[in-house]
Amino acid sequence: MTATGERNGAMVRVAAVGDIHLSPDCRGLLRPSFETLPLCADLLLLAGDLTRHGTVPEAEVVAAEVRDLGVPVVAVLGNHDYHSEQEADVTRVLSDAGVTVLEGESVILPVGGAKVGVAGVKGFCGGFAGRSAGEFGEREMKEFVRTTRRGAEGLHRALAGLADGDCGARIALTHFAPVPDTLAGEPVEIYPFLGSYLLAEAIDEAGADLALHGHAHLGTEHGMTAGGVRVRNVAQPVIRKAFALYHLPLARPGERRGESRETVTRTSA
Amino acid sequence: MSAGESEYRIARFRDRLAREDTAELGVRVEVRGEAVLLTGTVPTAAGRDEILRIAEVELGGIPVRHDLLVACADPPDRPEELL
């Protein structure tokens, strides 16, 4: 990046934050920082838990923070955004403000003559390989694990759908964590409530260049899937800023990075 | 007060933080000797004050120490280059 914030080279400048937990008492809190985005970023990704209780008035606060920023805004919801069982209304309020809200879906954004694909899903908990909940026993337990599985399948489908889109970069956006690396700092006992390895498996199998998540406030920023995809926990308490900024190289059309990763993953799976 | 009783009071305190208006699941509550330590980052100073008020009600009689930060709303000073 140049001193004036312009791009110099084939890369996408990704701004991302999760867990901003806005409510009417913090109206306008992030807006001044978000207004600097056109100078330093090509897109803003929101990794869920945008509200405190998932109500419409809270969603309206979020909408006002991100409306007409001058960069595309793509979001997934988090567990807080589901708390009042008004997630459809929260989604509508954000969509009306121009935010693309993904749940097992993807979007392709034009960036400097290239395309950037974002696949998003809230995800769910369940734990990590070797220490995870199983789809067995009571109906409630099976439904719990099936919820996790459906989320991961949605992410896989959304990422796989981007494979044919000739994207220079593919980003997986979730609320729950795909790997335990970025949970370091959280009590180990609650890891199963913070994410699921099924999300990482979907990311590795379908392919991505970067995975962003939130949810784990006491975790750490940096991690990697077993297949070598970089993972960043962008929960605001972790990044300690209004947003984190990543410069991600853009592959030229027909020259996708990370294809070998897929092979490695399949071999090790 | 027995150790068992304070354990249940801490659990009730955590439950209130999650259920009530604070909707706070990101604060760590740990027993440190005779005291309870609250750590984590919260969205606003008012939110931090409310957490400490609930702590006073639920944990009255137990010394409460805290190191709660208010989230920074400033933009980052540099990007991470993912080469």
Interface residues (C-beta under 8 A of the other chain):
Chain A: M1 R13 D19 I20 H21 L22 S23 D25 C26 L29 L30 P32 S33 T36 C40 R52 H53 H80 H83 P187 D209 L210 H217 L218 R230 Q236 P237 I239 R240 K241 A242 F243 A244 L245 Y246 H247 L248 P249
Chain B: D21 A23 L25 G26 R28 G40 T41 V42 P43 T44 A46 L69 A71 C72 A73 D74 P75 P76 R78 P79 E80 E81 L82 L83
